[in-house]
Every structure is written in structure tokens, then in C-alpha cells.
Amino acid sequence: MRTDELVIFRDLKYRDLAKKLEKADDMPADADRNELKKLVSGIAADIIGIAEMYGFSENLWQKTVALMLADNENVYSKALEINGNAGGSLDRIVLKDMSVLRELFFYDLNRLDEKAGTGIMSLITDYSGNPGKDPEKGSVDKRTQRMISDLSDRLAAAKDEQGFMDELADFYKSFGVGKFGLNRAFRVLHDKDDRVCIVPIPNPMPVELDDLVGYEAAKQKLIDNTEAFVLGKRANNCLLFGPSGTGKSSSVKGLLNRYYDRGLRIIELYKHQFKDLNEITAQIKGRNYRFIIYMDDLSFEDHETEYKYLKAVIEGGIEKRPDNVLIYATSNRRHLIREAFSDRNDRDDELHISDTMQEKLSLSTRFGVTVYFGSPDKKEFNNIVRELAKRSGIKMPEEELLAEANKWELSHGGLSGRTAQNFIDYLAGRG
């Protein structure tokens, strides 16, 4: 193996692991046996740790190399993601990289067993892990595990370097590359050097739009806007507003699970992170995905000024907002910024009261689409309860079910879809 000779794929994920493998492979037969065993055991531990994180089984080393390649953002992989091709000299350079990478992929770990006498590597090349492990209990999206395993199988079937390169290129064109290709939802953190980092959310909630009973008109308005967005047509930022528990957040999560196969990604952002918006958009513009920056439960008190960052990004800054970015926000308030009757009294001394009021309203008016999620009336609430009970297999006479539901809502937050769901969860937990 000659990973130091790589050009385009030089910065591989887990490259330190590949270097350890090279070191163990290069150690002479008369090397210190204890040192070799320690090195081989460390390699095995690293590979198993990756496998358990991703739910891999069978040949763990090949799955690990496939992950290295799927996660490697470079000029070649990005070109295929964005344009569908690279071409010219870049293709020829990458083909040389493929000879090294294919050798790495097909490296026989059993050679280390023979040299170190550990017997551990034979288990790693035929690992009986738990690929069906509940994704809710894992640290990586189930879809990611499946994508990497499929890529590994395709690379294993490649007959030569060109076939290996063709399979990898097809993966980049179909799924993209790196964290945005392998994941659907993200949050924003700062690293130790205070740099803005967009990091994956391992297991986003598996909410589907059909899980939300009712609100058909509101959901359709969201679907129409998001459908246009993923098709590359003109679309609007969206504000979903209404009382708590009415399905605003669930609708946005449902959009993600409906459209992620078509390139939709969601980045969750909190109010205190608005100052990072320009850096976030700089990192995602030009990628071949459609990003919704999602702000849940958005509202501001009168003294809070973070909304000014948001106003500038939505509309008003010098730099044009990227075409592949929209902002979806949910709020209990239609106008987002708190306004009280006392505020109007405080303005008696102002010369331009209307200017002050327009400043309060200017943020919400920059959302091109507003969708209202209202509390259901008693009849709608009962319909929601009946449907949720049916889906959950609750066996109870309808009259008794609705009577219990009505008693529940009186002491648990009133009429809302969330209250209905909590009631059904309570019944299911008792059964």
C-alpha cells in the first residue's frame, strides 16, 4: 500500500488508521512480537469501533474504506456531485489514485494475523455484527449505513481500477459526497478554535407528513413551496405560526423525510446562532443539495436584537441569498417580535410612531409564505383522536374513547394535536 502517493484523495477520513495498517504490514518478520501484537490489536479496535458506530458487518475493512471514500470531499468528488462529471487530466490523475485505493480496499487483513499471531483479523473480515440494529439506538442514520454497505459491495465487484473508479463516480453522482451526502439533518456548533461547524444529527425523528392528522390545506401549502424548491424553481421562505401543539414542527420534519432522497437537507439553528448565518450560507452555497435552515419556536422579546441578523440574510444584505437555501421558521406569534399595549403608550413621545411599528413587523413580512396552524375545534379534536387510536391499535368503544379524551384535554393543555397524541400514548402505555 502506498497512501502517501495519493494526490486527489490525500486527506482520507481515518487515514491514520490506514497508516497504522501500512506500518504493521511493513514490519519485518523478526520484529518485536509484542509491539506488533499491540499495533494489530489497536487496528482491530479502531475498525470495530467504526463498525459498531455504523452498524457494519461482514468485511469490516472494506466497509471502512468505502466510508473513507464516500466521505472524502475533494475537487473530483465535488465536481461529480455538482456537475455529474470531472473529465480531462483530473480523471487521469484520479485513475492513478484508484490503483492505490483499490489495493487498500482489497488488503487481506489475515496477513497481519499470520505475522502477529493474534487471530483477531479473521473475525474482522467476517464480522457478525448487527446490521439490523434499531437506528434509534445507534449513532448513525440507518440510511447512511445502507449506502456505505451498498457502495462496499459494488467496489468489491469491480474488476479493475477503471471499474472501481466508475462505481465510485456513480455513487458521487447519485448521492453526493461527505456529510451532506451521507446525512439528512444537521445542527451548528463551534469547534475549539471557535469556527462554525455544520455537524450531522445522527437520527432525526422519523416523522411523516401523513402522521399529522388534519391540517390538509396548511400541509399542501408547505408541500407546494418545498416541491418547487427541490425542483430548482423559485420558492419562498416560510413562517409557520399558531398555537403550540398544532403540528408546525412535525410538518417541517415530515418535509425532510419526504424529500431527502431528492436532495433536501435541513440545518437546525437557534436564535443565539443567528450571527453565524453568513458563515453557514457560505459553507453550503454551490453544493448540489437544497438546504432549509430551520428555526423552531422563533420569537423575540422587545430588547432582543438577534432578529436583525436574520432580516439581513433573508432580504436586505448586499450579498444575494444562495438559490439552494431557504429559511423555514415556526412560531406561536404571527409577528415574531413581542409587542404589548404598553409599548404603544411608551411611544407617545416618539415623532415617528409608524416607523417603530414597521420595524417590529419587518421581520415577519420578509417570509414570503405564511401558514397558519390553528387549534382544532371539539369535532376536529375528536376526529384526530379517533384516527390516532386506529393507527395505534387502541381497542376501546368510541363513546368511551372520546369521553376519556375530552377529560384528558381539560387537564393537559386543551384542544391540540399534541394533546391528542399524548392521550393516545397514555392509553397505549397502559395496554
Protein Blocks (a to p, Z undefined) as FASTA:
>chain_A
ZZklpmklmmgghklmmmmmmmmmmpcfkbcfklmmmmmmmmmmmmmmmmmmnopahjlk
lmmmmmmmmmmccfklmmmmmnopgbhjllmmmmmmmmmmmmmmmpcfklmmmmnonomm
mmmmmccbdfkbcfklmcbdfklmmmmmmmmmmmmmpmbfklmmmmmmmmmmmnogajkl
mpmbdcddddfkopacddddfbacfbdfklpggjklmmmmmmmmmmmmmnopacddddde
ddehiopmmmmmmmmmmmmmnopacddddfklmmmmmmmmmmmgoiacdcddddehiacd
fklcklmmmmmmmnopfbdcdfkbccddddfbfnlpacdfklmmmmmmpmblmlmmmmmm
mmmmmpmbdcddddddfklmmmmmmmmmmmnopacdfklmmmmmmmmmmmnopaafklmm
mmmmmmmmmZZ
